[in-house]
């Protein structure tokens, strides 16, 4: 079985040691290398980009922070997926990492199972937000003074809610009792209606605007 090769970027040795211990328990994930900040990560990737599948990226680091590094990596190495691994649960940090191109956002106090799940999810090019992050974002949206009307059906609004919560297309299909192909069709229709380019833009749009997103039942 081919292993998911991870680059761990964090300025704290204790955190890196803890992540090594967690990932060591997985049979299909391998920490290929470690860096202490974004600058080191960029320098490493200049010679070893093909050796990395997923980057676990801290945000607050010296020399170059995780947001700046993720922006550069997303542009230069689009095949590498970035997962934010941080202590920051504040909405501005989350939005900046999403805008920079991160496919996922998980807090450092997450369980071993959730961290492994997050790595696997972004490796498969799906988004992953931990429960705490999803709740924070949805509450921020619903607390807005303005509400934006969308030309979306009830099913499309329901689908949008699941996408924003980081649910994969396969799980969405099972939850809504439709095929994965139908989920992708709905997603393309939503993107077209909102005049967006892709799913990443759809998520950013939903999180930046005061959309009416119903609570999951």
Secondary structure as UniProt FT lines:
FT   STRAND          4..9
FT   HELIX           13..24
FT   STRAND          29..35
FT   HELIX           38..48
FT   HELIX           49..51
FT   STRAND          54..57
FT   HELIX           66..76
FT   TURN            78..79
FT   STRAND          81..86
FT   HELIX           91..100
FT   STRAND          104..107
FT   TURN            108..109
FT   HELIX           112..123
FT   TURN            124..125
FT   STRAND          128..129
FT   HELIX           131..142
FT   HELIX           154..164
FT   TURN            165..166
FT   HELIX           169..176
FT   HELIX           180..193
FT   TURN            194..195
FT   HELIX           199..208
FT   TURN            209..210
//
